């Protein structure tokens, strides 16, 4: 009977791999038994989770020559890095059955067999538990479309091709292309469409475009992004990018005076997160129509979009360095010494340099307790308000802003703010957010870190 079942599975070409972690928790993995080199196939994971409701992580190791991208996440945080497929839930969905799917691309040069295995880690009764996914064999049929001399067994491929260092900006295949703005046919409005090829980017991302003063803007297609238009800047903001490998968004430019004789010149950036670092690329404008292009032509378009320099449709701004690659470059943070203007009065300004706020790495929060246009004697001033914590200042948008603490979690900063309200004379303190030393909104910080907002 067992042999008959195995034969039936081979006939339909699907493996079902089960691991049992308790009487009511089961993990099933559906995947083909045979695949073709150069093709793609889906791996479906079904978790009957029982009463699990806290942290959980699913992980599988893929051999070199295979890459993965998300299809359906079931509210988990998906990543593929260093050949590891990971799906992490800080809190499991309430459904008894959790299902997710990811798609695997096979290098066309491969043949042979490999084992697909993995682990599922979770919290039960306040204990961390790990269960191994049973290893199963998958066969790769060699391609008939390439030179047979280029075909290599997948086990040899692991030794021939070394583990790759972080990919370059070009190799990561993250692109953002703007279709040349076109009239909408309504009044003198102009349509702007942007196509994103997200490559390895999965989490927080932002499109930001400067538009001429003669226009206002409104979203047409946001692809589940938060859209804002303020101070002549159009922004699309994502906490998690759409699952599609490429997608488009659009917005409408509306002339403020109704005039159609306005030259539209746009400039923009696409920012995204890889390996917890922010990367930025320029948005490239092309005189094309996305809607009339088939997938192969789009592939060629994105592959050919690579230039140098900071103008004329550059891919990497010349003010950045490409030494730290992996899909982009780190945003440099520059701080300048604050030089007070000479005063007519003889009274000297206090020396603020010992109290200046120094940048920290990553996303963090501080509690702002005061702000003013002129520097103050920090030690004396805040003693009057019963504040004994170390106060630091920064010059931001023409203000000296004074803040306390450094918190990696928003909730910790919120609690500290409540303590300031309750124990000092400062009743208007609030939480401020930073990314690598630069001020950002709390909303952006929560999206980057995938944290929850608390009142």
Beta strands, then each sheet from edge to edge (+ up, - down):
strand 1: 14-22
strand 2: 25-32
strand 3: 34-36
strand 4: 40-48
strand 5: 56-61
strand 6: 66-72
strand 7: 77-81
strand 8: 84-89
strand 9: 97-106
strand 10: 110-124
strand 11: 127-141
strand 12: 152-153
strand 13: 175-183
strand 14: 190-197
strand 15: 205-210
strand 16: 215-221
strand 17: 226-230
strand 18: 233-238
strand 19: 246-255
strand 20: 267-274
strand 21: 277-282
strand 22: 284-286
strand 23: 363-372
strand 24: 391-396
strand 25: 399-407
strand 26: 430-435
strand 27: 438-440
sheet 1: 1+ 2- 4+ 9- 6+
sheet 2: 3+ 11+ 10- 5+ 8- 7+
sheet 3: 3+ 11+ 10- 12-
sheet 4: 16+ 19- 14+ 13- 22-
sheet 5: 17+ 18- 15+ 20- 21+
sheet 6: 24+ 25- 23+ 26- 27+
end
